[in-house]
Amino acid sequence: MDDLVLMERAALSLSEEIKKRFSKDERILILCGTGNNGADGVCAGRILFNEGYLNIKICLALGKEKLSKAMKKQLSIAEAYKVPVLSELPETDDFSVIVDALFGTGLNRPIEGKAASVVDFINSNDAFVIACDSASGIDHTSGSVNGPCVKADLTVSFAFLKRGQILFPGREYSGETIVRDIGIYPDESLNNAPGTVMLEKEDVKRLLPRRRRNSHKGTYGKVLCIAGSVGMAGAAYFSAKAAYLCGAGLVRLYSPEENRIILQERVPEAVMTSFVEKHETEPLSDLILDHDVVLIGPGIGKGKGARDILDYVLLNASCPVVLDADALNIIAEDKSLLNCPNSELILTPHMGELSRLLNKPVPFIRDNFFELCSAFALEHQLSLIAKDAVSLVFLPGKSAIINPTGDDSLSTAGSGDILSGMIAGLIASGASPSDAASIAPFIHGLCGEEAGKRNSATSVTAQDILAAIPTVFCEVLS
């Protein structure tokens, strides 16, 4: 499709969003750069002016040098329609709306010099700020902000949501984000599968295992949950309970004898197998063969007994294995443990655990997130759920999956144990390991949001997240 046609569609989308929110007597300033994002802004200004927004002004905030071909064309059209065009920032700041059309997604370096002063002008103004396609200053691929950045109240994104508008800190600078169709479709714009996709409710509903009326507990699989050490029974409780609430037919807890009473009281549905020190691995041979998925790691510690159990599981399990918490920290010290030939592995590290697994500092990981995590998943042929403010799922050789759900309600002890239990429960009840890894973070995030609505994010505990699971399943399956 012709670039000028796409530009007109983009500008029409932007102007329509402005018309929805602001009357014709509002004072609107459109700050335009020298490239095609600036041309979008000029085009939108001309459309609004011709529809009676006579208090609108277009400002060539970065000067007239090195204008793109499209920018020159749009500027000549606007001037023919007598749209007011300024060459310098206005001295007055009494604008009710400012449109950022400086760079959009076309920026791959920090903003500096004159452009930085324009960004400061926008951010120091009391006007409602609308970003054209992307707030200037955000790295649209990583969400990083490495210098001055426009703080938008609304972003009108064209064709697709950009990664930088979902990932932090770019998400905070984007404000409310609306995606408008301008006639670009995947089969036209992409030669290969997209590097990143984002799940929606309908995707999760489609991938969830379906229950049957003609069934029994064996139909929905067995989870072996190896969790908890002395004084850490809570981790075992949260993971086992979450596995049940996500559909598992039976959960067997494997934990020290000292945890028996509290776990049998808190999770009476679970079958309990306990062990004493120095006899940790003796019962595991038969148990591994008798279960459909193994979850190992929450609260097990990093002592010799925990290491022996993990070694035994990874060497002998032929079913999917979910690895969380202490299991990840043990593996970080000996990544040869990942070379187990018989199991599909799902790893669930938070950023600290991921740093240890990759042997890289967190800032470096954030700057190279997609490349590092995709390479790790491919090298070890495993599913990697990287937990952060926005969680991402990396499957070997496939598009990375961004999870759009969740908020600060999940920032509480036990939340990660629940997620690992959810994954195991979904696998036991019929989901493939990759599907379970993909949809569990989505459901987990919704549970956090639901718990926050009930109790406020400040007061949410892991118990509240567990309690929200049934409600979220009703919502997703509706």
KOLBADO-663619 format. One record per residue (C-alpha): residue in three letters; x, y, z; residue number from 0. Coordinates in steps of 0.25 Angstrom, whole numbers, plus 2048, in hexadecimal, padded with zeros to 3 digits. Example, Ala and Ser with C-alpha at 12.3 -4.5 7.8 and 13.67 -1.06 7.14 Angstrom:
KOLBADO-663619
('ALA'; (831; 7EE; 81F); 0)
('SER'; (837; 7FC; 81D); 1)
END
This chain:
KOLBADO-663619
('MET'; (800; 800; 800); 0)
('ASP'; (805; 80E; 7FD); 1)
('ASP'; (80C; 815; 808); 2)
('LEU'; (804; 822; 807); 3)
('VAL'; (7F7; 81A; 807); 4)
('LEU'; (7FB; 813; 814); 5)
('MET'; (7FF; 821; 81A); 6)
('GLU'; (7F1; 826; 817); 7)
('ARG'; (7EB; 81A; 81E); 8)
('ALA'; (7F4; 81C; 82A); 9)
('ALA'; (7F2; 82B; 82B); 10)
('LEU'; (7E3; 828; 82A); 11)
('SER'; (7E3; 81E; 835); 12)
('LEU'; (7EB; 828; 83E); 13)
('SER'; (7E1; 833; 83A); 14)
('GLU'; (7D5; 82B; 83D); 15)
('GLU'; (7DB; 827; 84B); 16)
('ILE'; (7DD; 836; 84E); 17)
('LYS'; (7CF; 83A; 849); 18)
('LYS'; (7C9; 82F; 853); 19)
('ARG'; (7CF; 836; 85F); 20)
('PHE'; (7D0; 845; 85B); 21)
('SER'; (7C7; 850; 856); 22)
('LYS'; (7CA; 859; 84A); 23)
('ASP'; (7CE; 865; 853); 24)
('GLU'; (7D9; 85E; 85A); 25)
('ARG'; (7E7; 863; 858); 26)
('ILE'; (7EF; 858; 851); 27)
('LEU'; (7FE; 858; 84F); 28)
('ILE'; (804; 84D; 846); 29)
('LEU'; (813; 84C; 847); 30)
('CYS'; (819; 846; 83B); 31)
('GLY'; (827; 840; 838); 32)
('THR'; (82E; 83F; 82A); 33)
('GLY'; (82A; 831; 826); 34)
('ASN'; (81E; 829; 823); 35)
('ASN'; (818; 82A; 832); 36)
('GLY'; (819; 839; 830); 37)
('ALA'; (811; 838; 823); 38)
('ASP'; (806; 830; 82A); 39)
('GLY'; (805; 83B; 834); 40)
('VAL'; (804; 846; 828); 41)
('CYS'; (7FA; 83D; 821); 42)
('ALA'; (7F1; 83C; 82E); 43)
('GLY'; (7F2; 84B; 830); 44)
('ARG'; (7ED; 84E; 822); 45)
('ILE'; (7E2; 844; 824); 46)
('LEU'; (7DD; 84A; 831); 47)
('PHE'; (7DF; 859; 82C); 48)
('ASN'; (7D6; 856; 820); 49)
('GLU'; (7CC; 850; 82A); 50)
('GLY'; (7CB; 85D; 832); 51)
('TYR'; (7D6; 85C; 83C); 52)
('LEU'; (7DB; 86A; 839); 53)
('ASN'; (7E3; 86B; 846); 54)
('ILE'; (7ED; 861; 841); 55)
('LYS'; (7FB; 863; 83E); 56)
('ILE'; (806; 85B; 838); 57)
('CYS'; (814; 85D; 83D); 58)
('LEU'; (821; 859; 836); 59)
('ALA'; (827; 857; 843); 60)
('LEU'; (834; 851; 83E); 61)
('GLY'; (836; 85A; 832); 62)
('LYS'; (834; 85A; 823); 63)
('GLU'; (842; 853; 820); 64)
('LYS'; (842; 845; 81B); 65)
('LEU'; (833; 843; 819); 66)
('SER'; (82F; 836; 813); 67)
('LYS'; (828; 835; 806); 68)
('ALA'; (81B; 832; 80C); 69)
('MET'; (81C; 83D; 816); 70)
('LYS'; (81F; 848; 80B); 71)
('LYS'; (813; 843; 804); 72)
('GLN'; (809; 843; 810); 73)
('LEU'; (80F; 851; 814); 74)
('SER'; (80C; 857; 806); 75)
('ILE'; (7FE; 851; 807); 76)
('ALA'; (7FC; 857; 815); 77)
('GLU'; (801; 865; 811); 78)
('ALA'; (7F8; 865; 804); 79)
('TYR'; (7EC; 863; 80E); 80)
('LYS'; (7F1; 86F; 816); 81)
('VAL'; (7F4; 866; 823); 82)
('PRO'; (7FC; 86E; 82C); 83)
('VAL'; (80A; 869; 82D); 84)
('LEU'; (814; 86E; 837); 85)
('SER'; (824; 86D; 835); 86)
('GLU'; (827; 86E; 844); 87)
('LEU'; (821; 86A; 851); 88)
('PRO'; (816; 874; 855); 89)
('GLU'; (819; 87C; 861); 90)
('THR'; (80B; 87A; 867); 91)
('ASP'; (808; 86D; 86E); 92)
('ASP'; (7F8; 86E; 86E); 93)
('PHE'; (7F6; 862; 865); 94)
('SER'; (7EC; 858; 86A); 95)
('VAL'; (7F1; 84D; 861); 96)
('ILE'; (7FF; 84A; 85C); 97)
('VAL'; (802; 83F; 851); 98)
('ASP'; (810; 839; 851); 99)
('ALA'; (813; 836; 843); 100)
('LEU'; (822; 838; 845); 101)
('PHE'; (828; 82A; 842); 102)
('GLY'; (81E; 81F; 845); 103)
('THR'; (824; 811; 843); 104)
('GLY'; (82F; 816; 83A); 105)
('LEU'; (839; 81A; 845); 106)
('ASN'; (844; 810; 848); 107)
('ARG'; (84D; 81A; 851); 108)
('PRO'; (84B; 822; 85D); 109)
('ILE'; (844; 830; 85B); 110)
('GLU'; (84E; 83B; 85D); 111)
('GLY'; (851; 84A; 859); 112)
('LYS'; (845; 852; 854); 113)
('ALA'; (83C; 846; 854); 114)
('ALA'; (83E; 844; 863); 115)
('SER'; (83A; 852; 865); 116)
('VAL'; (82D; 850; 85D); 117)
('VAL'; (82A; 843; 866); 118)
('ASP'; (82C; 84C; 872); 119)
('PHE'; (822; 856; 86D); 120)
('ILE'; (818; 84B; 86B); 121)
('ASN'; (81A; 845; 879); 122)
('SER'; (81A; 852; 880); 123)
('ASN'; (80D; 856; 87A); 124)
('ASP'; (7FF; 853; 880); 125)
('ALA'; (7F9; 84F; 873); 126)
('PHE'; (7F3; 841; 870); 127)
('VAL'; (7FE; 83B; 868); 128)
('ILE'; (7FB; 831; 85C); 129)
('ALA'; (807; 829; 856); 130)
('CYS'; (806; 826; 847); 131)
('ASP'; (809; 817; 845); 132)
('SER'; (813; 817; 851); 133)
('ALA'; (817; 821; 85C); 134)
('SER'; (825; 827; 857); 135)
('GLY'; (830; 821; 85F); 136)
('ILE'; (82B; 813; 861); 137)
('ASP'; (833; 808; 85B); 138)
('HIS'; (827; 801; 854); 139)
('THR'; (82D; 7F3; 854); 140)
('SER'; (832; 7F2; 863); 141)
('GLY'; (82A; 7FD; 86A); 142)
('SER'; (837; 803; 86F); 143)
('VAL'; (838; 812; 871); 144)
('ASN'; (846; 817; 870); 145)
('GLY'; (845; 826; 871); 146)
('PRO'; (83A; 831; 870); 147)
('CYS'; (82C; 82B; 86D); 148)
('VAL'; (81F; 830; 86A); 149)
('LYS'; (815; 82D; 875); 150)
('ALA'; (808; 82A; 86E); 151)
('ASP'; (7FA; 829; 873); 152)
('LEU'; (7F5; 822; 867); 153)
('THR'; (7FC; 81B; 85B); 154)
('VAL'; (7F6; 818; 84E); 155)
('SER'; (7FE; 80C; 849); 156)
('PHE'; (7FC; 809; 83A); 157)
('ALA'; (7FA; 7FB; 835); 158)
('PHE'; (800; 7F3; 841); 159)
('LEU'; (803; 7F5; 84F); 160)
('LYS'; (812; 7F7; 851); 161)
('ARG'; (81A; 7EF; 85B); 162)
('GLY'; (81F; 7FC; 861); 163)
('GLN'; (811; 800; 864); 164)
('ILE'; (80F; 7F3; 86C); 165)
('LEU'; (81C; 7F1; 873); 166)
('PHE'; (821; 7FA; 87E); 167)
('PRO'; (825; 805; 880); 168)
('GLY'; (81F; 809; 872); 169)
('ARG'; (812; 804; 876); 170)
('GLU'; (812; 810; 881); 171)
('TYR'; (815; 81A; 876); 172)
('SER'; (80B; 815; 86C); 173)
('GLY'; (7FE; 818; 875); 174)
('GLU'; (7F2; 812; 870); 175)
('THR'; (7F5; 80B; 863); 176)
('ILE'; (7EB; 80A; 857); 177)
('VAL'; (7EE; 802; 84B); 178)
('ARG'; (7E8; 807; 83E); 179)
('ASP'; (7E7; 7FF; 831); 180)
('ILE'; (7ED; 806; 825); 181)
('GLY'; (7ED; 7FB; 81B); 182)
('ILE'; (7FA; 7F4; 81E); 183)
('TYR'; (7F9; 7E5; 820); 184)
('PRO'; (802; 7DA; 825); 185)
('ASP'; (803; 7D3; 817); 186)
('GLU'; (807; 7E1; 811); 187)
('SER'; (811; 7E6; 81B); 188)
('LEU'; (818; 7DA; 820); 189)
('ASN'; (820; 7D0; 818); 190)
('ASN'; (821; 7C6; 824); 191)
('ALA'; (81A; 7C3; 830); 192)
('PRO'; (819; 7CF; 83A); 193)
('GLY'; (825; 7CF; 844); 194)
('THR'; (81A; 7D2; 84F); 195)
('VAL'; (80C; 7CF; 851); 196)
('MET'; (802; 7D2; 85C); 197)
('LEU'; (7F7; 7C9; 861); 198)
('GLU'; (7E9; 7CD; 863); 199)
('LYS'; (7DD; 7C7; 86A); 200)
('GLU'; (7D8; 7BF; 85E); 201)
('ASP'; (7E6; 7B9; 85D); 202)
('VAL'; (7E6; 7B4; 86B); 203)
('LYS'; (7D8; 7AF; 86A); 204)
('ARG'; (7DC; 7A7; 85E); 205)
('LEU'; (7E8; 7A1; 864); 206)
('LEU'; (7E2; 79D; 872); 207)
('PRO'; (7E0; 78E; 873); 208)
('ARG'; (7D1; 78B; 872); 209)
('ARG'; (7CB; 782; 87D); 210)
('ARG'; (7C1; 777; 87A); 211)
('ARG'; (7B5; 772; 882); 212)
('ASN'; (7B9; 764; 880); 213)
('SER'; (7C6; 765; 888); 214)
('HIS'; (7CC; 762; 895); 215)
('LYS'; (7D8; 767; 89D); 216)
('GLY'; (7E2; 75F; 895); 217)
('THR'; (7DD; 766; 888); 218)
('TYR'; (7E3; 773; 88D); 219)
('GLY'; (7F1; 76E; 890); 220)
('LYS'; (7FA; 76D; 89C); 221)
('VAL'; (804; 777; 8A1); 222)
('LEU'; (810; 774; 8A9); 223)
('CYS'; (813; 781; 8B1); 224)
('ILE'; (821; 780; 8B7); 225)
('ALA'; (821; 78D; 8C0); 226)
('GLY'; (824; 792; 8CD); 227)
('SER'; (82F; 790; 8D7); 228)
('VAL'; (82F; 791; 8E6); 229)
('GLY'; (828; 79F; 8E9); 230)
('MET'; (824; 7A1; 8DB); 231)
('ALA'; (817; 799; 8DA); 232)
('GLY'; (810; 7A5; 8D5); 233)
('ALA'; (817; 7A4; 8C7); 234)
('ALA'; (812; 795; 8C6); 235)
('TYR'; (804; 799; 8CA); 236)
('PHE'; (802; 7A4; 8C0); 237)
('SER'; (808; 79C; 8B4); 238)
('ALA'; (7FF; 790; 8B7); 239)
('LYS'; (7F3; 798; 8BA); 240)
('ALA'; (7F5; 79F; 8AD); 241)
('ALA'; (7F7; 792; 8A5); 242)
('TYR'; (7E9; 78D; 8AA); 243)
('LEU'; (7E2; 79A; 8A7); 244)
('CYS'; (7E7; 799; 899); 245)
('GLY'; (7E1; 78C; 896); 246)
('ALA'; (7EB; 781; 89B); 247)
('GLY'; (7E4; 774; 89F); 248)
('LEU'; (7ED; 771; 8AA); 249)
('VAL'; (7F9; 778; 8B0); 250)
('ARG'; (804; 770; 8B8); 251)
('LEU'; (80C; 779; 8C1); 252)
('TYR'; (81B; 774; 8C4); 253)
('SER'; (820; 77C; 8D0); 254)
('PRO'; (828; 77A; 8DD); 255)
('GLU'; (821; 772; 8E8); 256)
('GLU'; (821; 77F; 8F0); 257)
('ASN'; (817; 785; 8E6); 258)
('ARG'; (80D; 77A; 8E6); 259)
('ILE'; (803; 77F; 8F1); 260)
('ILE'; (802; 78D; 8EB); 261)
('LEU'; (801; 789; 8DD); 262)
('GLN'; (7F7; 77E; 8E0); 263)
('GLU'; (7EF; 789; 8E7); 264)
('ARG'; (7F0; 793; 8DC); 265)
('VAL'; (7EF; 78A; 8D0); 266)
('PRO'; (7E6; 77E; 8D5); 267)
('GLU'; (7E4; 77B; 8C6); 268)
('ALA'; (7F2; 778; 8C4); 269)
('VAL'; (7F9; 76A; 8C6); 270)
('MET'; (805; 76C; 8CF); 271)
('THR'; (812; 765; 8CE); 272)
('SER'; (81D; 769; 8D7); 273)
('PHE'; (82B; 766; 8D9); 274)
('VAL'; (836; 768; 8E4); 275)
('GLU'; (844; 76D; 8E2); 276)
('LYS'; (84E; 764; 8DB); 277)
('HIS'; (842; 75C; 8D4); 278)
('GLU'; (83D; 767; 8CB); 279)
('THR'; (83E; 75F; 8BE); 280)
('GLU'; (83A; 751; 8C2); 281)
('PRO'; (82B; 752; 8BF); 282)
('LEU'; (82C; 75A; 8B2); 283)
('SER'; (82E; 74F; 8A8); 284)
('ASP'; (820; 74A; 8A9); 285)
('LEU'; (81A; 758; 8AB); 286)
('ILE'; (820; 75E; 89E); 287)
('LEU'; (81B; 752; 896); 288)
('ASP'; (80D; 754; 89C); 289)
('HIS'; (80B; 762; 899); 290)
('ASP'; (808; 76B; 88C); 291)
('VAL'; (810; 777; 890); 292)
('VAL'; (81B; 77A; 89B); 293)
('LEU'; (81B; 788; 8A1); 294)
('ILE'; (828; 78A; 8A9); 295)
('GLY'; (82F; 796; 8B0); 296)
('PRO'; (826; 79F; 8B8); 297)
('GLY'; (82C; 7A0; 8C6); 298)
('ILE'; (835; 794; 8C5); 299)
('GLY'; (842; 79B; 8C8); 300)
('LYS'; (84F; 799; 8C2); 301)
('GLY'; (855; 78F; 8CC); 302)
('LYS'; (85B; 781; 8C8); 303)
('GLY'; (84D; 77A; 8CA); 304)
('ALA'; (847; 784; 8C0); 305)
('ARG'; (852; 782; 8B6); 306)
('ASP'; (851; 773; 8B7); 307)
('ILE'; (842; 774; 8B4); 308)
('LEU'; (843; 77D; 8A9); 309)
('ASP'; (84E; 775; 8A2); 310)
('TYR'; (846; 768; 8A4); 311)
('VAL'; (839; 76E; 89E); 312)
('LEU'; (840; 774; 892); 313)
('LEU'; (848; 767; 88F); 314)
('ASN'; (83C; 75E; 890); 315)
('ALA'; (82F; 766; 88D); 316)
('SER'; (829; 763; 87F); 317)
('CYS'; (81D; 76C; 882); 318)
('PRO'; (81D; 77C; 881); 319)
('VAL'; (824; 783; 88C); 320)
('VAL'; (821; 791; 892); 321)
('LEU'; (82D; 797; 898); 322)
('ASP'; (82C; 7A3; 8A1); 323)
('ALA'; (833; 7AA; 8AD); 324)
('ASP'; (83E; 7A3; 8B4); 325)
('ALA'; (83E; 798; 8A8); 326)
('LEU'; (842; 7A4; 89F); 327)
('ASN'; (84D; 7A9; 8A9); 328)
('ILE'; (853; 79B; 8A9); 329)
('ILE'; (853; 79A; 89A); 330)
('ALA'; (85A; 7A7; 899); 331)
('GLU'; (866; 7A1; 8A0); 332)
('ASP'; (866; 795; 896); 333)
('LYS'; (85E; 797; 889); 334)
('SER'; (862; 789; 884); 335)
('LEU'; (856; 785; 88C); 336)
('LEU'; (84E; 78A; 881); 337)
('ASN'; (853; 780; 878); 338)
('CYS'; (849; 776; 87C); 339)
('PRO'; (844; 76E; 86F); 340)
('ASN'; (837; 769; 874); 341)
('SER'; (82F; 775; 879); 342)
('GLU'; (829; 781; 874); 343)
('LEU'; (82D; 78C; 87D); 344)
('ILE'; (826; 799; 881); 345)
('LEU'; (82E; 7A3; 889); 346)
('THR'; (828; 7AF; 890); 347)
('PRO'; (833; 7B9; 895); 348)
('HIS'; (831; 7C7; 89A); 349)
('MET'; (83B; 7D1; 896); 350)
('GLY'; (845; 7CE; 8A1); 351)
('GLU'; (844; 7BF; 89E); 352)
('LEU'; (845; 7C2; 88F); 353)
('SER'; (852; 7CA; 892); 354)
('ARG'; (858; 7BE; 899); 355)
('LEU'; (854; 7B4; 88E); 356)
('LEU'; (859; 7BD; 882); 357)
('ASN'; (865; 7C1; 88B); 358)
('LYS'; (863; 7D0; 886); 359)
('PRO'; (85F; 7DC; 88F); 360)
('VAL'; (850; 7E0; 88F); 361)
('PRO'; (853; 7EE; 887); 362)
('PHE'; (85A; 7E6; 87C); 363)
('ILE'; (84E; 7DC; 87B); 364)
('ARG'; (844; 7E7; 87A); 365)
('ASP'; (84C; 7EE; 86F); 366)
('ASN'; (84D; 7E0; 867); 367)
('PHE'; (841; 7D9; 86D); 368)
('PHE'; (83B; 7D3; 861); 369)
('GLU'; (848; 7CE; 85A); 370)
('LEU'; (84D; 7C8; 867); 371)
('CYS'; (840; 7C1; 86B); 372)
('SER'; (83D; 7BC; 85E); 373)
('ALA'; (84B; 7B6; 85C); 374)
('PHE'; (84B; 7B0; 86A); 375)
('ALA'; (83D; 7A9; 867); 376)
('LEU'; (842; 7A4; 859); 377)
('GLU'; (850; 79F; 85E); 378)
('HIS'; (84A; 797; 869); 379)
('GLN'; (83C; 794; 862); 380)
('LEU'; (834; 798; 86E); 381)
('SER'; (828; 7A2; 871); 382)
('LEU'; (82D; 7AE; 878); 383)
('ILE'; (823; 7B7; 880); 384)
('ALA'; (82B; 7C4; 883); 385)
('LYS'; (823; 7CA; 88F); 386)
('ASP'; (823; 7D9; 890); 387)
('ALA'; (81A; 7E5; 890); 388)
('VAL'; (816; 7E0; 883); 389)
('SER'; (818; 7D1; 881); 390)
('LEU'; (81D; 7CA; 874); 391)
('VAL'; (81D; 7BC; 870); 392)
('PHE'; (828; 7B7; 867); 393)
('LEU'; (826; 7AA; 85F); 394)
('PRO'; (831; 7A4; 857); 395)
('GLY'; (831; 7A9; 849); 396)
('LYS'; (824; 7B0; 84A); 397)
('SER'; (81F; 7BE; 84C); 398)
('ALA'; (820; 7C4; 85A); 399)
('ILE'; (813; 7C5; 861); 400)
('ILE'; (810; 7D2; 869); 401)
('ASN'; (806; 7D0; 875); 402)
('PRO'; (7FE; 7DD; 876); 403)
('THR'; (7F7; 7DA; 883); 404)
('GLY'; (7FB; 7DC; 891); 405)
('ASP'; (7FF; 7E8; 89A); 406)
('ASP'; (806; 7EB; 8A7); 407)
('SER'; (7FC; 7E2; 8AF); 408)
('LEU'; (805; 7D7; 8AB); 409)
('SER'; (811; 7DD; 8B2); 410)
('THR'; (80F; 7D4; 8BE); 411)
('ALA'; (816; 7C8; 8C4); 412)
('GLY'; (810; 7BB; 8BF); 413)
('SER'; (80C; 7C1; 8B2); 414)
('GLY'; (816; 7B9; 8AA); 415)
('ASP'; (813; 7AC; 8B1); 416)
('ILE'; (805; 7AE; 8AC); 417)
('LEU'; (809; 7B0; 89E); 418)
('SER'; (811; 7A3; 89E); 419)
('GLY'; (806; 79B; 8A4); 420)
('MET'; (7FD; 7A1; 899); 421)
('ILE'; (806; 79C; 88E); 422)
('ALA'; (807; 78E; 894); 423)
('GLY'; (7F8; 78D; 896); 424)
('LEU'; (7F5; 792; 888); 425)
('ILE'; (7FF; 787; 882); 426)
('ALA'; (7F8; 77C; 88B); 427)
('SER'; (7EB; 780; 886); 428)
('GLY'; (7EE; 77F; 877); 429)
('ALA'; (7F6; 78B; 872); 430)
('SER'; (803; 789; 86B); 431)
('PRO'; (80F; 78E; 873); 432)
('SER'; (811; 79A; 869); 433)
('ASP'; (802; 79E; 869); 434)
('ALA'; (802; 79D; 879); 435)
('ALA'; (80E; 7A6; 879); 436)
('SER'; (807; 7B0; 870); 437)
('ILE'; (7FA; 7B1; 876); 438)
('ALA'; (7FD; 7AF; 885); 439)
('PRO'; (804; 7BD; 886); 440)
('PHE'; (7F7; 7C3; 880); 441)
('ILE'; (7EE; 7BD; 88A); 442)
('HIS'; (7F8; 7C0; 896); 443)
('GLY'; (7F8; 7CE; 892); 444)
('LEU'; (7E9; 7CF; 891); 445)
('CYS'; (7E8; 7C9; 89F); 446)
('GLY'; (7F1; 7D4; 8A4); 447)
('GLU'; (7E8; 7DE; 89E); 448)
('GLU'; (7DC; 7D8; 8A4); 449)
('ALA'; (7E2; 7D7; 8B2); 450)
('GLY'; (7E6; 7E5; 8B1); 451)
('LYS'; (7D8; 7E9; 8AE); 452)
('ARG'; (7D3; 7E2; 8BA); 453)
('ASN'; (7DD; 7E6; 8C4); 454)
('SER'; (7E6; 7F1; 8BE); 455)
('ALA'; (7F4; 7EE; 8B8); 456)
('THR'; (7FA; 7F2; 8C5); 457)
('SER'; (7F3; 7E8; 8CD); 458)
('VAL'; (7F3; 7DC; 8C4); 459)
('THR'; (7FA; 7CF; 8C9); 460)
('ALA'; (7FC; 7C2; 8C2); 461)
('GLN'; (7F0; 7BD; 8C9); 462)
('ASP'; (7E8; 7C7; 8C1); 463)
('ILE'; (7EE; 7C4; 8B4); 464)
('LEU'; (7EA; 7B5; 8B6); 465)
('ALA'; (7DC; 7B9; 8BA); 466)
('ALA'; (7DB; 7C1; 8AD); 467)
('ILE'; (7DE; 7B5; 8A4); 468)
('PRO'; (7CF; 7AF; 8A3); 469)
('THR'; (7CA; 7BD; 8A0); 470)
('VAL'; (7D4; 7BF; 895); 471)
('PHE'; (7D1; 7B1; 88E); 472)
('CYS'; (7C2; 7B5; 88E); 473)
('GLU'; (7C6; 7C2; 887); 474)
('VAL'; (7D0; 7BC; 87D); 475)
('LEU'; (7C6; 7B0; 879); 476)
('SER'; (7BA; 7B9; 878); 477)
END
